Amino acid sequence: MSYPQADKTPHRGSLRRLQLRGIGPAHDITLHTAERINLITGDNGLGKTFLLECAWWALSGSWAGMPAYPRPDAEKGDPQIAYQIAGESGPPESQTIHYDWKQQAWPGHETLNIIPGLLIYARADGAFAVWDPIRNRTPVADSDAFIFTREAVWEGLKKETAGKTAHVCNGLIYDWTIWQNDPTTYPFDTLKRVLRRLSPPDLGVLEPGRPTRIPGGESRPMPTIRHAYGEVPLVYASAAVRRIIALAYLIVWTWSEHQAQAALAREQPQRKLVILIDEIEAHLHPQWQRAIFPALLAIQEDLETALDIQWLVTTHAPLVLASVEPHFDPRRDRLFLFELDRQQSVQFSAAPWSKQGDIVNWLTSETFGLQQARSKEAEMAIEAAESWMRQAAMSSYPDSLRTEEDIHAALRAVLPDHDPFWPRWLVTMERIPGLSRRESV
């Protein structure tokens, strides 16, 4: 189906640059985004979620949660959010919004010739936000984004406008059942394909089962999900499965509703989608952490091959970064890192991308900064052993780790028999009279 292009339709695009000053954990943050994958990592509390919240506001004009507020050390002219949005054609456009101290709020965005495409924000707490450049300019939306609590994703979202109640979204439970019984099969077929891609390796393919009734007086047919061990009502699925099902549903719902509204407005559907995901690994088993992002990258084939998706994703998981290695293109993708400097100030920068090969190398890389991919006790024992073998001063170590006998006892307590550190240590320990190689371990 084709639609005539609406007159004076602004160019749609994605986030090109975001600059934050006088707000958040760091006094200054500049994010120069890549056109496709933007992975953001760093320790807890340094600003990953905050950066996504500000990126969402810059793109949508509304806050998904609490608005950003000035830092205690911010000067009157300091707090500002500057951003640049790239269009499908023509140069990108920039705007800077200053915090209004009198109103104690952020003023609304000025009109730009370039506005972003579809936006989906999956928050770490299970809530979502959606912004549609067609739907969110209608009287029902009144220009505000659609903010979904965890419950609203499943039960539906309503909005009061001019004394009337509008059903913005019917919710996963209702839509799933209606889609499943729709003879046209769309968008249910799309949902099934997306679920198939996002399925965890250990549970097998997630497939919709037959709707059923559940105890407790619930009169609605309840959708079910089929596991290898049987069908489970969606409301009883695990936290991980529920989050993935919600993400799959919101992506399919956003795209299908956008197409329907584009037809009503006699416009071409968007070709740009920006997806923000906070803590993509939340609730997920390592097998699923390794599979989730590559599966998400392939989703555009299920929606629309011409759809261009920009990803802003935060993660703590080395398996997520390892899983991206076969797909990462430095020309289109970037890795960003939050960290503390020696003065305990938060710093944010683009990190050089380098394949690490496995999660041990990722854990001990500059991205995660561990000295050893082990327990703290094992790390301390090995460091003490290496210092002793180098005949270095042992005064910086606890009294329990200053002699070869004490270090050996500590190693026996924390290392398995097959640990690769044992051969190095045993060569040294053979000098102790009466202690054989076999007894050492």
Number of C-alpha atoms within 10 A of each C-alpha: 4 9 13 10 12 11 7 7 12 15 18 21 26 29 26 18 19 23 18 23 20 23 22 21 17 18 18 17 22 16 19 18 23 21 19 20 23 22 23 26 26 20 16 11 11 21 22 23 20 18 23 21 22 24 23 25 19 24 23 25 19 22 18 22 12 8 14 20 15 21 16 9 10 14 10 12 12 18 24 20 23 17 23 21 24 21 22 15 10 9 10 18 15 15 15 16 17 16 22 14 12 6 8 10 14 19 12 9 15 10 8 12 14 23 21 25 27 27 24 23 26 23 22 17 12 19 20 23 23 22 28 25 21 21 23 17 14 11 10 19 19 12 18 18 22 22 19 25 17 16 13 17 23 22 17 19 18 17 16 12 12 8 7 9 11 13 13 16 21 18 22 22 19 17 20 22 18 13 16 21 11 12 9 10 12 12 20 23 14 20 26 20 17 26 22 16 21 25 21 23 14 11 13 13 18 23 18 21 17 16 19 13 14 14 6 6 7 9 9 13 15 19 23 24 22 18 18 11 8 9 19 20 19 21 15 12 16 11 14 16 20 18 21 21 21 21 23 22 25 23 21 21 21 17 20 16 17 20 17 13 17 18 16 11 16 14 18 17 22 21 16 19 23 22 18 24 21 22 20 21 23 18 17 17 13 16 12 20 22 22 19 22 20 18 15 14 17 14 23 15 13 15 18 11 11 11 15 17 21 25 22 25 23 26 21 18 20 24 21 23 24 18 19 19 16 9 12 18 13 13 9 13 18 22 23 21 21 23 21 14 9 7 6 8 13 19 17 22 15 17 16 13 15 12 14 16 12 14 17 15 18 22 20 16 16 14 23 18 14 16 14 17 15 14 11 13 14 18 18 20 25 22 17 26 25 15 15 18 13 9 9 10 11 15 9 9 14 10 10 12 22 18 14 17 13 15 20 20 16 20 23 16 12 16 20 12 11 9 8 10 15 17 12 12 18 17 10 12 17 13 10 10 7 8 12 13 12 7 7 15 15
